[in-house]
Amino acid sequence: MFRKIMKTIAATALVAAALSATSFAGQWLQYGSDWYYQQDDGSNAKNQWVGNYYLGSDGIMYTSSWTPDGYYVDASGKWDGRPSVNTGTTQEPVNTIGQYIYNSPLVADMINTDEITWSYGGTPVQIIQSNDTAFYDRGTYYEIPNCDVLGAYYDEYGEHGYYTLVTGPIYVRKNATVNKYDYNTGATITITAEQVVQQYGSLYEGGYISLCTIGCATSFDANGYITKLSVHAFE
């Protein structure tokens, strides 16, 4: 009888140990919109990477931000695959397209002849628009990776159309100014590009980004970053 009791106790202990190991196995947990990683011992991972995801000092997974060791994670929390940078000291990249536009002469707009606009090597730039909804937060600026810089032309019937001058990335400063028109009151207020993103999730509430350059509604700095913009959905 004693031996049978001891076997039962031992079996019970093994089952308890197995359940304990199962309940404290590493796993992702979600509370509200926040994600945590529970480690094998039941504690939350903090200040560390778990695969391609980073957990902060509060245990919450980083999203759309830079990690302390200089990597960028996207809206899903996943590292975007780019090498580490020291965001505090690394020089920001020069935007070649924007810099070329900045150094090109201002010219008469092709369609609105009483307005001036930026040019791409002397050819009037009408609109800069994205080809998709890709949009990255790079710390102090936003990157729109796949943009077309469009010029305008008139066809044989006097109708104007657009053609692509160059395609590539465009960078927008987070503190770039945006003139936002309120359709309800008729008032125009000035906010920042970052505030637009916080309100609408991108620089264009319709999804695709389209920057108007007519009357130089868009401005660039010497490094090719946009510092002022007029977005069609907000005009």
HELIX and SHEET records of a PDB file:
HELIX    1   1 PHE A    2  SER A   23  1                                  22    
HELIX    2   2 THR A   96  TYR A  102  1                                   7    
HELIX    3   3 ALA A  193  TYR A  200  1                                   8    
HELIX    4   4 ILE A  214  CYS A  216  5                                   3    
HELIX    5   5 HIS A  232  PHE A  234  5                                   3    
SHEET    1   A 2 GLN A  27  TYR A  31  0                                        
SHEET    2   A 2 ASP A  34  GLN A  38 -1                                        
SHEET    1   B 2 GLN A  48  VAL A  50  0                                        
SHEET    2   B 2 TYR A  53  LEU A  55 -1                                        
SHEET    1   C 2 SER A  65  TRP A  66  0                                        
SHEET    2   C 2 TYR A  72  VAL A  73 -1                                        
SHEET    1   D 2 VAL A 107  ALA A 108  0                                        
SHEET    2   D 2 ILE A 116  THR A 117 -1                                        
SHEET    1   E 2 SER A 119  TYR A 120  0                                        
SHEET    2   E 2 THR A 123  PRO A 124 -1                                        
SHEET    1   F 4 TYR A 136  ASP A 137  0                                        
SHEET    2   F 4 TYR A 141  TYR A 154 -1                                        
SHEET    3   F 4 ILE A 127  SER A 130 -1                                        
SHEET    4   F 4 SER A 210  CYS A 212 -1                                        
SHEET    1   G 4 TYR A 136  ASP A 137  0                                        
SHEET    2   G 4 TYR A 141  TYR A 154 -1                                        
SHEET    3   G 4 HIS A 160  TYR A 181 -1                                        
SHEET    4   G 4 THR A 188  THR A 192 -1                                        
SHEET    1   H 5 TYR A 136  ASP A 137  0                                        
SHEET    2   H 5 TYR A 141  TYR A 154 -1                                        
SHEET    3   H 5 HIS A 160  TYR A 181 -1                                        
SHEET    4   H 5 TYR A 225  LEU A 229  1                                        
SHEET    5   H 5 SER A 219  PHE A 220 -1                                        
END                                                                             
